[in-house]
Amino acid sequence: MRHLLLLFVMLISMLGFSQNKLDVFFDFNQDTPNEASQIKINQWISENKTVEIKKVLGYSDSVDNKNYNKELAMRRIQSMLAIFKNENIKVTDKVELKSFGEDFKYSKVQSENRKVEVFYSNSADKKGKIKTDKKVETPFGKTPGKSKEVAEAIQTKETKEDEDYILTDLATLVAEEKSGLALKFEKAKKGDLIRISNINFYFNSEKVMDKSLPLLDELLQIMLDSPKLVIEIHGHICCNPNPNDTKLSYRRALVIFKYLQNYGIQVNRMAYKGYGSNDPIYHLPERNEKQRAANRRVEILIVAK
């Protein structure tokens, strides 16, 4: 009888809140989420504003020693806590934080071990009902002072624009931008920033997508045609809420620098910087792919002409 009572109490406590899990993955030896997980986190945040974080567990792969791996796993946990703080996601005062070096069951796929597991529950009001965000009435929230029909019309317009953008071929966007790029440089003066939106890179990589190469060729031709032109290449990324993570944007700017250098542009005519997501066109988290693409861009600062 005592065992049955204990089981009953446990079942009641489990029904008191629904606990869920979010898995976030990291690249080798990195303590900030990879690009795929950054997008996943942004989507999760937009749908889970009222949850409470109960437990965060950090892991790493089997490379390096146990102590280093455990410290790296804890840095990954702290990275997630920083994201929750920045997005006003509630973390319980008694949150359980635990990092693992080698003392857990490894997956044979090393990338699956570089992760953080976030356990959370839905907040409950005094009556024990699950609180929900009123903005979930439509994907873009309930518009104050507007009817449901108007809100749905706004939603439909946004979704259609995003769908049109995703379906647009990159080669078409590149061709359109390339045709006007030389004129932008011709009109620009010292101190101007010229945005190049469609130099796209492969996922979580500094390798330029093949369809974007015509824009690099055009930039090279502009530099060859204007021997007095001095530039600074600025790299930007989307999705990553960590302001200190500028490594990928730095590497991407460097790739453009090296490309121009390899084709004869003197290094004293160029510099490069990576800004991460510190200067977004659209606030993070972005609402759709169109905004994410706009944020992951290259800008050229005119230093001298």
C-alpha positions in Angstrom: 0.0 0.0 0.0 2.8 2.4 0.9 4.5 1.7 -2.5 1.2 2.4 -4.3 0.9 5.7 -2.5 4.4 6.7 -3.4 3.8 5.8 -7.0 0.6 7.9 -7.0 2.5 10.9 -5.6 5.1 10.6 -8.2 2.5 10.5 -11.0 0.8 13.6 -9.6 4.1 15.5 -9.5 4.9 14.5 -13.1 1.5 15.8 -14.2 2.1 19.1 -12.4 4.2 20.2 -15.3 5.2 18.9 -18.7 9.0 18.6 -19.1 10.6 18.8 -22.5 14.0 18.7 -24.0 15.9 20.9 -26.5 19.1 19.5 -28.0 21.7 22.0 -29.2 24.8 21.0 -31.1 28.3 22.5 -31.5 31.2 22.3 -33.9 34.5 20.7 -32.9 36.1 22.6 -30.0 33.5 25.4 -30.1 31.5 26.7 -27.2 28.7 28.5 -29.2 26.0 26.6 -31.1 26.6 25.8 -34.8 24.5 27.6 -37.4 21.9 24.9 -37.7 21.3 24.9 -34.0 21.3 28.7 -33.9 18.3 28.7 -36.3 16.7 26.0 -34.2 17.2 28.0 -31.0 15.7 31.1 -32.6 12.6 29.1 -33.6 12.4 27.5 -30.2 12.6 30.9 -28.4 9.8 32.3 -30.6 7.5 29.5 -29.6 8.5 29.1 -25.9 8.6 32.5 -24.2 6.9 31.2 -21.1 8.9 28.1 -20.3 11.2 27.6 -17.3 14.6 26.0 -17.7 15.1 23.2 -15.1 18.3 21.5 -16.1 21.2 22.0 -18.6 23.7 19.2 -19.4 26.8 19.8 -21.4 28.9 17.2 -23.4 31.9 17.0 -25.7 33.4 14.5 -28.1 36.2 12.1 -27.0 39.1 14.2 -28.5 41.5 15.7 -25.9 41.6 14.8 -22.2 38.8 14.4 -19.7 39.4 17.7 -17.8 39.5 19.8 -20.9 36.4 18.2 -22.3 34.5 18.8 -19.1 35.6 22.5 -19.1 34.5 22.8 -22.7 31.2 21.2 -21.9 30.7 23.7 -19.1 31.5 26.6 -21.5 28.8 25.3 -23.8 26.3 25.3 -20.9 27.3 28.9 -20.0 26.8 29.9 -23.6 23.2 28.6 -23.5 22.5 30.4 -20.2 23.7 33.6 -21.8 21.3 33.1 -24.6 18.4 32.5 -22.2 19.3 35.6 -20.2 19.5 37.7 -23.3 16.1 36.5 -24.5 14.4 36.7 -21.0 13.8 33.0 -20.9 13.3 32.0 -17.2 15.9 29.8 -15.6 14.8 28.3 -12.2 16.9 29.3 -9.2 17.6 25.7 -8.5 18.6 24.9 -12.1 20.8 21.8 -12.4 24.0 22.4 -14.4 26.3 19.5 -15.1 29.1 19.0 -17.6 30.5 15.6 -18.7 34.1 15.0 -19.9 34.2 11.3 -20.7 31.8 9.9 -18.1 28.8 9.4 -20.3 27.6 7.0 -23.0 29.3 8.1 -26.3 27.7 8.0 -29.7 29.8 6.4 -32.4 29.1 9.6 -34.4 31.4 12.2 -32.7 29.3 15.2 -33.9 26.3 13.8 -31.8 28.4 14.1 -28.6 29.2 17.8 -29.0 25.9 19.0 -27.5 23.9 20.6 -24.7 20.7 19.1 -23.5 18.2 21.7 -22.1 15.3 20.4 -20.0 12.4 22.8 -19.5 8.8 22.8 -18.4 5.8 24.9 -19.2 4.9 27.5 -16.6 1.7 26.9 -14.7 -0.6 29.5 -13.2 -2.2 29.3 -9.7 -5.0 27.1 -11.0 -2.5 24.6 -12.4 -3.3 25.5 -16.0 -0.5 25.8 -18.5 0.1 29.5 -19.4 0.3 30.2 -23.0 1.7 33.2 -24.9 -1.3 35.2 -26.3 0.7 35.9 -29.4 0.4 32.3 -30.6 -3.0 33.1 -32.1 -1.2 33.6 -35.4 2.5 33.0 -36.2 3.1 36.7 -36.1 1.1 37.4 -33.0 -2.2 39.1 -32.5 -2.1 42.7 -33.8 -3.4 45.1 -31.1 -6.5 47.1 -32.4 -6.8 45.0 -35.5 -9.3 42.3 -36.4 -8.4 38.6 -36.7 -9.0 38.9 -40.5 -6.5 41.8 -40.8 -3.9 39.9 -38.7 -4.3 36.9 -40.9 -3.9 39.0 -44.0 -0.6 40.4 -42.6 0.5 36.9 -41.7 -0.3 35.6 -45.3 1.6 38.5 -46.8 4.7 37.8 -44.7 4.6 34.1 -45.4 4.2 34.6 -49.1 7.2 37.1 -49.2 9.4 34.6 -47.4 8.3 31.7 -49.6 9.0 33.8 -52.8 12.4 34.7 -51.5 13.4 31.0 -50.7 12.2 29.9 -54.1 14.2 32.6 -55.9 17.3 31.1 -57.5 20.5 32.5 -56.1 22.0 32.8 -59.6 19.2 35.3 -60.4 19.9 37.4 -57.3 23.6 37.4 -58.0 23.1 38.4 -61.6 20.8 41.3 -60.6 23.3 42.5 -57.9 26.3 42.1 -60.2 24.8 44.3 -62.9 24.7 47.4 -60.6 27.8 46.8 -58.4 30.3 48.8 -60.5 27.9 51.8 -60.5 27.7 51.6 -56.7 31.5 51.8 -56.4 31.6 54.6 -58.9 29.2 56.7 -57.0 30.6 55.9 -53.5 32.9 58.3 -51.7 35.4 57.7 -48.9 33.8 56.4 -45.8 30.8 54.8 -47.6 29.7 51.2 -47.0 28.7 49.2 -50.0 26.6 46.1 -49.1 27.0 42.9 -51.1 24.1 40.7 -50.1 24.5 37.6 -52.3 28.1 36.5 -51.6 26.8 33.3 -49.9 28.8 30.6 -48.2 28.2 26.9 -47.6 26.7 25.9 -44.3 28.9 26.8 -41.3 31.9 27.2 -43.7 34.0 30.0 -45.3 33.8 28.3 -48.7 31.9 30.6 -51.2 29.0 29.0 -53.0 29.7 28.5 -56.7 26.7 30.6 -57.8 28.1 33.5 -55.8 31.5 33.5 -57.6 30.4 36.0 -60.4 30.1 38.6 -57.6 33.6 38.0 -56.5 34.8 38.2 -60.1 32.9 41.6 -60.4 34.6 42.9 -57.2 38.0 41.8 -58.6 37.3 43.6 -61.9 36.3 46.8 -60.0 39.6 46.7 -58.0 41.6 46.2 -61.2 39.8 49.0 -63.0 40.3 51.4 -60.0 44.0 51.2 -59.0 43.6 53.9 -56.3 40.7 52.2 -54.6 41.5 51.0 -51.1 38.9 48.9 -49.3 38.1 47.2 -46.0 36.1 43.9 -46.2 33.5 43.4 -43.4 32.0 40.0 -42.8 28.6 39.5 -41.0 26.6 36.5 -40.0 23.0 35.8 -39.0 21.4 33.9 -36.2 24.1 33.8 -33.6 23.1 35.8 -30.5 26.6 35.7 -29.0 28.2 39.1 -29.7 31.7 37.7 -29.0 31.6 35.0 -31.6 33.1 36.7 -34.6 35.4 33.8 -35.9 33.2 32.6 -38.8 32.6 36.2 -40.1 36.3 36.9 -39.8 37.2 33.8 -41.8 34.7 34.6 -44.5 36.1 38.2 -44.9 39.6 36.7 -45.0 38.5 34.4 -47.9 37.5 37.4 -50.0 40.7 39.1 -49.1 42.7 36.1 -50.2 40.7 35.7 -53.4 41.5 39.3 -54.4 45.1 38.9 -53.4 45.6 35.7 -55.4 44.4 37.6 -58.5 46.9 40.4 -58.2 45.4 43.0 -55.8 48.1 44.4 -53.5 47.6 43.7 -49.8 48.2 47.4 -49.0 44.9 48.1 -50.8 42.8 45.9 -48.5 42.0 45.0 -44.9 39.3 42.7 -43.5 37.2 42.4 -40.3 34.6 40.0 -38.9 31.7 41.5 -37.0 29.8 38.4 -36.2 26.1 39.3 -35.7 26.9 42.6 -33.9 25.6 44.9 -36.6 22.4 43.2 -38.0 20.1 44.7 -40.5 17.2 42.9 -38.8 17.1 42.3 -35.0 17.9 38.8 -33.7 16.2 36.4 -33.7 15.3 36.9 -37.3 11.7 36.2 -38.3 12.3 34.4 -41.6 14.9 33.3 -44.2 14.7 36.7 -46.0 15.9 38.5 -42.8 18.5 35.8 -42.0 20.0 36.1 -45.6 20.1 39.9 -45.3 22.0 39.7 -42.0 24.7 37.3 -43.3 26.3 39.7 -45.8 29.5 41.2 -46.9 30.1 45.0 -46.8 32.9 47.0 -48.4 34.1 50.1 -46.7 35.7 52.7 -49.0 38.9 53.7 -47.4 40.4 55.7 -50.3 39.6 56.3 -54.0 
